C-alpha cells in the first residue's frame, strides 16, 4: 500500500512535455509512479480537474536572515515553492567575526531593504564560519527546503577586515589565499555556490559601494580556483555588464570550471543592454560552458502606499512632520485635514528630490480591484492627469487614501521600458534563461515579487490580453526542472519515479494572487509587503503536506540542501 496517491490529476510533470491525466503514487517521501492507475494508499486525494506540478524551485531569494527565525519562509511557501536558494548578489551573514555583524546588517539593509532593527533582533549570529552557518540552518525545523551560497562581500570583509569594505582596496596574495581557502571549505561543507555583486545599484545603508563592486581579476580568479578545487558550486553574478564585464565573468567561470549564472533585467537607461548580456551567455553556451541568465516573469515594480518605504510624498516637509505618528494616526490626519491634503498635493517643493518623485509618479499605475501587472501606459497617473487636466499628486494621494488608506500604486522601473511585457516574454522563451529574480525576503518595504510562481502561471498561461500567452507545461518546466538543474538539484523538479515528492496540487481555474498588503510581523514589529495566493489545494514536501487550502498545516519536513 502506498503512503499517498493523488488520483486523476492533470499532470504537468516539469519536463515541458504535454500534460497527461493519471495518478501519482508516493512512498517514503519519494515518487513511486506517475501516470496510469496506482494501487491503494493510506491517503488518497481526488485531483480530478486539478493541475499537479512539481514544487517550484526559487533560486534567487534573500532569506539569509529570515531562514533563521521563520520556519515557513513566507511568502514563498504560499506560492507552491518547495525549495529556495539564498545568499545571492554577494550579500549574506557568513562568515562573520564577532563584532562585525553590524557591517553585514548595514550592507543587507542597503542592498536588499531589510531594516536594521529587524535583522538585529531576528538574526542570532551564533556562528562564525560558513560551515557553522549551514549547521545552524540545518538545526532549525522548517516547512520547505533551503540552500545557501557564499556571499563575496561577507567573505571579503572577513578575510581583509575593514579594508575589505572598500571596493577598490586590493587584497594581497595572502588575503586572496585566505578567501579561497574559506570558500573551498564552505563549498565542501555544502554551499550551493559563490555569489558576487558588480552593480552600482547596490550600496550599503550608509551609501558605500558594496565591497565586491570592482574586485579585480586576481581576486576573482583566486576565488574561481577555489571553486575548481572544490569541484562544486555555481558562480552567480549581479552586474551592470558594462564593456568587457561578460568577458571577465566568463573567464572566471572557465577558471572555476563551474556554471555561470547572470541576472538579467531590462533597465530604462539602457533598454537593449539585456540583449547583449544574453548574447554573451549564449556565446558561452555555444563554446561549451554551462551558463544561464536568471530572468523575471513580470515587471520589477516599486509598490507605493501610505505605509511603504517609498511613495510620492516621502520627501515633502508636511509628510515628514508626521513621521512620529502611527500609520493609523497619519491616515486619520489626512482624512480629516483638507488643508494638509492640499499642502501635499498643491505645494510641491521645487527641488531635485521632488522632480525625481514626480517623474516616478508619472509612470506609476493605481492598483485596482483587479490586479494588473501589465497595465497600458494610457492608465498611468501621468497619462490620466494629462488627459483630464488633473493634478497627478492629488490623484495619487486620493488613490493611496482609498481602501481605508491601503491603496497602492505600482511603479514598474525595470522590465517595462516598452509599456508591456513583450521583452519579458522574449527573455522567458530563450533556452539560455531560467526563472530567478523574485528576491523573496528582500526589499520588504517596496517590492513583493516572491509571488512570481503564481503570476507566472496565471498571467502567462491564462490571463494575458496584451500579447501572446505561453504554454502551461513550458512555464512549469521553467520554474521546476530548469531552476533545479541550474543548481545541480537533480533529485527534484520533475514528477517521475525516484524523484523527491515535492508536489503542488492546484485548482488552476481558481488560482489567483491576493492584493499586496503591508503587514507588521517581522522581528521588532518590522514592516513588510505581503502577497498571498488562492488555489493551492495541497503542497507536499518530501511527501508530507505543508499547505492545505492555502493554509500551512504546521508540518515542517523541510531540510537544508547541501551541494
DAVENTA-V189096 format. One record per run of one state. SS is the DSSP state (h for helix, s for strand, l for the rest). FROM is the first residue (numbers start at 1). LEN is the number of residues. If there is no record, write none. Layout:
# DAVENTA-V189096
ss = <SS;SS>
from = <FROM;FROM>
len = <LEN;LEN>
This chain:
# DAVENTA-V189096
ss = <l;s;l;s;l;s;l;s;l;s;l;s;l;s;l;s;l;h;l;h;l;s;l;h;l;h;l;h;l;h;l;s;l;s;l;s;h;l;h;l;s;l;s;l;s;l;h;l;s;l;h;l;s;l;s;l;s;l;h;l;s;l;s;l;h;l;h;l;h;l;h;l;s;l;h;s;h;l;h;l;s;l;h;l;s;l;s;l;h;l;h;l;h;l;s;l;s;l;s;l;s;h;s;l;s;l;s;l;s;l;s;l;s;l;s;l>
from = <1;2;13;20;28;30;35;36;37;41;47;51;55;56;59;61;62;66;69;76;80;81;87;88;91;101;113;116;123;130;140;142;143;145;149;150;152;166;173;190;193;199;203;204;209;210;217;231;234;240;245;257;260;264;267;268;270;271;273;287;291;296;300;305;317;321;327;337;338;347;352;363;365;367;377;380;381;389;392;406;409;415;422;429;433;436;440;441;452;464;472;479;481;487;500;501;503;507;512;514;517;523;526;531;533;535;536;542;544;549;551;553;558;559;560;561>
len = <1;11;7;8;2;5;1;1;4;6;4;4;1;3;2;1;4;3;7;4;1;6;1;3;10;12;3;7;7;10;2;1;2;4;1;2;14;7;17;3;6;4;1;5;1;7;14;3;6;5;12;3;4;3;1;2;1;2;14;4;5;4;5;12;4;6;10;1;9;5;11;2;2;10;3;1;8;3;14;3;6;7;7;4;3;4;1;11;12;8;7;2;6;13;1;2;4;5;2;3;6;3;5;2;2;1;6;2;5;2;2;5;1;1;1;3>
